Amino acid sequence: MEPFNYTFEVPTKDFKDTEEKELTVHPIIKDKKLVFVLTIPKYIYDKVFGTEKKYFNEYVEKSYFSPVLDKKVRFRNKLKSELFLDLVNRFDEVCRDAGQVQLVQDSKKNKVILVKFSQTSEKDIDKLNHADKGLRIDSYFQYFICYRRVVKDFVSGKNKNFYESLEQDTWGLQDQHKGYGFKRYYENLDDGFDVVKWTPEREAFFKHIQDSFVKLNSRLADFFGEITEKKVEQLISLHKKSNLLPVYKEQNKE
């Protein structure tokens, strides 16, 4: 088959907008099968390469007749597929990701502290016969420091928060000016964590709170760990001497 042109919607070279552009698709015969090949324009390829795992090593050569024939290869500037529609969809994804990379580059990141604390005290009921198992008391504390970016989505135009670790990513390129040199959190951290601006004083404060929780849990483990008859009597006696227990009055039995 002869090469043919197909009109794609691609980002403009400044990645500020999109435009329709004709690109040449080359049908070739490979392993006795028809394969469609499209060369990614250099400015788009350079924008995505090394930014995410899928653009470093990816299953870019797929067989729709046998998944065993899929080949994991280094991401190249040519897309190949046995189905033309799949080629179009994958190139569209590359274009969207390239535009998103530019938006990340243009965004500013701010150092923030994410904090989560919760506590519950509720009755614990046996699941089988609904027998009362007493009051269950749980406390949860967690904090960490990261970068937050407010980035517009290239497709919808809506703002979205991205969170990046302080740790550098070992995948792909280490171009920090691209905004991709750090590990990114893929969980929706806005659900469950409170976000506050980072300052050295606030970091020291939450570190102190964390250390206090660790010490408290250690003391509670020593206190309640391996409960025995002897230990219970010792603890009650100690608390009586310290006036930490209410006076126990045995109820009169009729």
ABEGO torsion letter per residue (X at the ends): XBBBBBBBBBBBAAGABBBBBBBBBBBBBBGGBBBBBBBBBAAAAAAABGABAAAABBBABBBAABAAABBBBBBBABBBBABAAAAAAAAAAAAAAAAAAAAAAABBBBBBBBBBBBBBBBBBBBAAAGBBAEBBBBBBBBBBBBBBBBBBBAAAGBBBBBBBBABBBABEBABAAAGAABBBBABBAABGBBBBBBBAAAAAAAAAAAAAAAAAAAAAAAAABGBBAAAAAAAAAAAAAAGABBBBBBBBBX
